[in-house]
Amino acid sequence: VCIIKNYKDLDPQSRRNLEVLLEKMYFIPTVSRIDKIETSGDEFQWEILTDRGPRSFRTRGRMSIIQMGNRIIITDIHDNVYEIEDLYKLDARSRREIDATV
């Protein structure tokens, strides 16, 4: 364990390595569209578009979806996290998909 007072003081290669590591550790794509949510038993199969490109993943039912006002956090079966920043900024089709699920 260490503390870096200012990562900008690191040499360029060390700084880039740190940025790559942090990006992997805190990878939380923002959902911009929901193409499809299918139910299979108590799991949901999601087909979505994020700020990091298209994604396909499964969740363990409704317990993997946390709604906090207009914001929704989704955790897949591999513990990857996806965020809908504002439900009402999604297109109508995406909102219908999420409304039928949550």
C-alpha positions in Angstrom: 0.0 0.0 0.0 1.3 3.4 -0.8 0.1 7.0 -1.2 0.9 9.2 -4.2 0.6 12.8 -3.3 0.4 14.0 -6.9 0.3 11.4 -9.7 1.2 14.2 -12.1 4.7 14.2 -10.5 5.3 10.6 -11.8 7.4 10.0 -14.9 5.2 9.7 -18.0 5.3 5.9 -18.2 4.5 5.4 -14.6 1.6 7.9 -14.9 0.2 6.1 -17.9 0.5 2.8 -16.1 -1.4 4.2 -13.2 -4.1 5.7 -15.4 -4.6 2.4 -17.2 -4.9 0.5 -13.9 -7.4 3.0 -12.5 -9.5 2.9 -15.7 -9.7 -0.9 -15.4 -10.5 -0.8 -11.7 -13.2 1.9 -12.0 -14.7 0.8 -15.3 -18.3 1.9 -15.1 -19.9 2.3 -18.5 -22.8 4.7 -18.8 -25.9 3.2 -20.5 -27.2 5.3 -23.4 -29.7 2.9 -24.9 -31.3 -0.4 -24.0 -32.0 -2.6 -27.0 -33.4 -5.6 -25.2 -33.9 -7.2 -21.8 -35.0 -10.8 -21.9 -36.0 -12.9 -18.9 -34.7 -16.4 -18.4 -35.7 -17.9 -15.1 -34.6 -15.4 -12.5 -31.9 -13.9 -14.7 -32.1 -11.1 -17.2 -30.1 -10.9 -20.5 -29.3 -7.3 -21.4 -28.4 -5.9 -24.8 -27.3 -2.3 -24.4 -25.3 0.5 -25.8 -22.9 2.4 -23.5 -20.4 5.2 -23.8 -17.8 2.4 -24.2 -19.7 0.6 -27.0 -22.3 -2.2 -27.2 -22.5 -4.6 -24.3 -24.3 -7.9 -23.6 -24.5 -9.3 -20.1 -26.7 -11.2 -17.6 -28.0 -10.1 -14.2 -29.5 -12.0 -11.3 -33.0 -10.7 -11.5 -34.3 -7.4 -9.9 -31.9 -7.6 -7.0 -29.1 -6.5 -9.4 -30.9 -3.3 -10.3 -30.8 -0.4 -7.8 -32.8 2.7 -8.6 -32.0 5.9 -6.8 -34.4 8.6 -8.1 -33.7 8.9 -11.8 -30.4 7.1 -11.6 -30.1 3.3 -12.0 -27.1 1.1 -11.1 -27.0 -2.4 -12.7 -24.5 -5.1 -11.5 -24.0 -8.1 -13.8 -23.3 -11.7 -12.7 -19.5 -11.0 -12.9 -19.9 -7.9 -10.6 -19.4 -5.4 -13.4 -21.3 -2.2 -12.8 -23.3 -0.2 -15.4 -24.9 3.2 -14.8 -28.0 4.9 -16.2 -27.3 8.5 -15.1 -30.9 9.7 -15.8 -33.7 7.3 -16.7 -35.6 10.1 -18.3 -32.8 11.0 -20.7 -33.1 7.5 -22.4 -35.2 7.1 -25.5 -38.8 5.9 -25.2 -38.0 2.3 -26.2 -35.2 2.0 -23.6 -37.5 3.4 -20.9 -40.2 0.8 -21.8 -37.6 -2.0 -21.6 -36.5 -0.9 -18.1 -40.0 -0.2 -16.9 -41.0 -3.7 -17.8 -38.1 -5.0 -15.8 -37.8 -2.9 -12.7 
